[in-house]
């Protein structure tokens, strides 16, 4: 039975995370993996090319050696193992899962924020502080989106939760109450 990409990513990320955490190499490995993910994102189709039949085995091995160049033994071994086991197309998913585990350990969180207008620095800092306090995070990073359709307020997507404090949703809620 073939494993899905999510299961593969979870298994490889968990094994790597536990290994580098025990060896006190967590931060360095995290930085390397983020750089590796950027290589895959900057070279769209790299994972497909490495997994596909378009390139010869020698060409693939050459690319793998380039990816491993300058990497720690942990990241180099991950790249080689994932390639050898035919899972190179899961590399970005593995890195994403590793980052989720890293964020959980470091109590970091990422939030997608939608507002009607761009937040200023003070509003952004206040929102980060409120989210950090509410979710017990040490660090909060925001990805901001501006959508005038929400009229005002803020919609936050964080930790698989949606906090909708938008004016448009409050107006809809009032309408529903008035219709009853």
Buried (B, 14 or more C-beta within 10 A) or exposed (E): EEEEEEEBBBBBBBEBBEBBBEEEBBEBBBEBBEEBBEEBEEEEEBBEBBBEEEBEEEEBBEBBEEBBEEBBEBBBBBBBBBBEEEBBBBBBBBBBBBBBBBBEEBEBBBBEBBBBEEBEEEEBEEBBEEBBEEBEBEEBEBEBEEEEEBEBBBBBBBEEEEBBEBEBBBEEEEEEEEEE
